[in-house]
Amino acid sequence: MLVKNSELLELSIKVEREGQRFYAELAEHVDDPKVKEFLKLMVKEEAAHEIHFTKMLETEDDYGWGDDEDLQKLIKENFQTDIFPPLEETLGHLPRFEGLEKAFDFAIEAEKVAAEFYRILGSACNDFELKTNMVLLEKAEMEHCKVVETLKKRVLDSLT
């Protein structure tokens, strides 16, 4: 299965858009002003990543990652459904504490998957500048993961 550049970039945009939506909705369910502020910052960072991929999508460049087997496997295993589930689904069926905990767990896992996606894109890419950008995006997603883990602890500690 050969993956087109446009398909990969559209998938990247989808991941970032879902992240924006998820963090914006999660911010509405959190009382702590610092946590709200960080979640809103996450929305802005996801939006910046989306803009980056949108610009890349406008070019016809071949980045060399279309036939990478690791990338194809990751897409098949992790991107057949939404990366970030609808938040109301998570919060609506569980008590507040468990719902928020599960929402943060989803976010942490999604950030890990996104980081892995960008790592593989970077590894498979034959364009030096783009490879560097993928490394930076991977690091940004890992940093998001750490931030979300910290926010999770802060929110859950405030509820107990």
N, C-alpha and C positions, 0 to 999 in steps of 0.2 A: 504494500500500500504506500504509494507516494503521496506525501503531504505537500500541498502547495504553500508557498510563502504567504499568500493572501489568507489561507485557512488558518495558519498558525498565528498570524497577526490579528485576525478577527477573534480567535480564541483568546489571545492575550487581552484584547479590548474587553471581551465578555468577562473575564476574570476580574479585571479592574473595575468594571461597572458594577458587578455583583458585590464586590467589596465595598464600593461607595454606598450602595443601597443598604447593605447589611449594617455597616457602622453607623450610618445616619439613623436607621431605625433603632439600633441598640442604644444610641445616645438618648433617645426619647424615653427609654425604660430605666435609665440610671439616674439616681438622685444626686450622687456626688458630683459637684461642679468641676473638680479637677479631672475626673474620669470623663465627664461630658466633653470637656475641652480637648482631651487627648483623642477621643473618638472622632470629634469634628476635624482634628488635625489629620487623622487617618483618612477621612473622607477626602480631604484636599490632596494628600499624597497619592491616593489611588487615582484621583482625577488627573494629576500630573503624569502618572504612568500611562493612563489612557491616551492622553494627548501625544505622548512620545510614540506609542504604537500606531496611532492614527496617522501621524506624519510618515512613519515607516511604510504604512500600507499604501500611501500615495505614490511610492516609487515602484518601479518594475524590477528592482535589483534582485538578483539571485543570491541569497545568503548561504546557500549550501547545506541547509539543514533538512531539506525535503525528504531525504531517504534515510534519515538516522533511525535505527531500530529502537534505541532507548527512548527516543522521543515518541515514536509511534506507540510503544508499549505504555508509556505514561499517559498519553492521550486516551488510549483505549480503556485503561484502568480507572482513570480519575476524572475524565472530562465528558463522560457520556450523559451526566446529569449536572445540575447546578452545583457549583463549588460551594457557594454560600446558600444554605437553604432559606426559604422565606422565614423571617424571624417570628412572625405571628404563629407559624406552625409549631415552633419550638416553645414559645412562651405560653401559648394558649392551652396546652394540655398538661402543664406541669405547675406545681406551686412556684411562687416567685423565685425562691432561692435556687431550686433545681433547674428552673427554666433559664435563669441568667447564667448559671454554671454551665449548662449544656450549650447555650449560645456562645459563651466565651470559648468553650472547648471546640466548637465548630470553627470559630474564627482562627484559633491556634492551628488546627489541622489544615485549614484552607491556606493559611500563610505558609505552612511547611510545603504543601503541594505546589504553591506558586513559586516558592524559592527553588524547588527541585526542577520545575518546568523551565525556569530561567537559567538554571545551571546547565541543564541539558541543551537548551537553545544555544547558550554560549559555547559549550563544548563542540557542538556540531557546526557552528558558524565559521565561514571562511573569511569574513570581513573583520579586520582587526578592530576598527572603531566600534562596530556593532558588538563584537565579542566583549570589549571593555564595558560597553553599556549593559550588557546582559549580566556581567559580574556585579556591576553596581546595583542593578535591579535585584539580583539574588541576595546581595547583602542587605538591601533595603527591606526585602520581605522577611529575612531572618531577624532584622531589627524590629519589624512590626510584630513578629512572633513574640519576642522578648517583652515588648511593650504590652501586648495583649495579655500575656501571662501575668505581668505585674498588675495590670488593671483588674484582671479577674480576681486576684488575691485581695486587692483593696476593696472591691465591691462586695465580695463574699464575706470578708471579715466584718464589714459594716452591717451586714444582715444578721450576723450571729450574736 
